[in-house]
Each structure stands twice: as C-alpha cells, then as structure tokens.
Amino acid sequence: MQGYRSPTTREMLDAYKACKSAGLEQIKLGNVGIFVRDEADQQLLERELGTEAL
C-alpha cells in the first residue's frame, strides 16, 4: 500500500472511539509503529485510551 499515507494518531483514536460507540468490544490498536511517530503521540494514546487498548 505504498500509494497511501499512514493514518495519523488522531485518526486512529477517532476510529477506535467510533468502533466503541458502535458497540464493538475487545478492540485493540495494532502496529502502533505505523501511526505513532513520536513520544507525544504515544503519550496521547495512553492518556486517551490507556494501555489496555494497545
């Protein structure tokens, strides 16, 4: 998928929250190295979702 850009951390957070609000359970964010680009992104994920979602 070289022709596509990687999602941003904010986009992944929004997608996670949309899945949760739709009633889905047991959602995990995998391959965080694809969209977490720095320590600030990592802290944002942990603050918004906690470590159980990673």
N, C-alpha and C positions, 0 to 999 in steps of 0.2 A: 504494500500500500504506500509506495513511495510518492505517489502523486497527491497524497493527502497530508495535511498538517496534523500534528499530535494535538489532542484536546488540552485545554488549559485546566489547571486545578479547579478554578471556579466552575467551569463547565462540568467537570466530573462531580463536584459537590452538588450542583443543581440536578444532575441526572440521578444521583443517589437519593436525594431528597424527593424527587418526583416518583421514583420507584417505591419508596417508603410510603408516600402519601397515597399511592395507588393500591396499597395494601400488601405489597410484596414483603416477605420476611426473609431472613437469612441472606442478606445482601452483603457482599464483600467487594472491596475495590482491589483488583489485582493489577500486577505490573505497574506499581506506582512510579517506578523509574521512568515510565513513558511520559507522565504528565507532571510529576513533582520535579521542578527544575532547581530548587534551592532550599535552604533551611527554612526560609519564610513560608514556602509552600507546605513543607512538612508540618510546621507549627500550625498553620491554618487548618490543615486536615485534622490534626489531633484536637485542636480547640473546637472545631465544628462537629466532629463525629466521634471523637475518642479513638482509642487504639483498637477497639473491637471490630471496627469496620474495615480495618486494613489487613 
